Amino acid sequence: MMIKETFQPEETYRLGEELGQKAQAGQVYCLNGDLGVGKTVFTQGFAAGLGIKEPVNSPTFTIVQEYDGGRLPFYHFDVYRIGDVSEMDEIGYEDCFYGNGVSLIEWPGLIQEILPEHTVWITIEKNLEKGFDYRKITLENR
């Protein structure tokens, strides 16, 4: 387990970027955190680390957004509005999780039963006592 602290959105972005640069095909990252905690900023940095130039936004209404412009295909999932895990079958999640790309999943607890055995869990937390832009980012291999 590793804990990083950031004090500005740019630092959260850079941490995402560093992880994106190190990401390997077939890896699945699970991104946890409350609404407004900086998951999209982190994900934008992650995508930049993969070499993706196009704008990256949360795919809240499409469940998954695919980006092919980087060194690996990038599958950005937001399963916040998923009604049932079977919806993941309909979008072909196995091709993403077990293919040649990298998957990053927001709200992974909602689909925990279908996650691969080895995933990287990232939790972003605020602490307003340490500042408005403070984030505690915990990385864990599970």
Helices and strands as residue ranges (DSSP letters): E 2-6, H 9-22, E 28-32, H 39-49, E 64-67, E 74-78, H 86-90, H 93-97, E 102-106, G 108-114, E 120-126, G 128-130, E 135-141
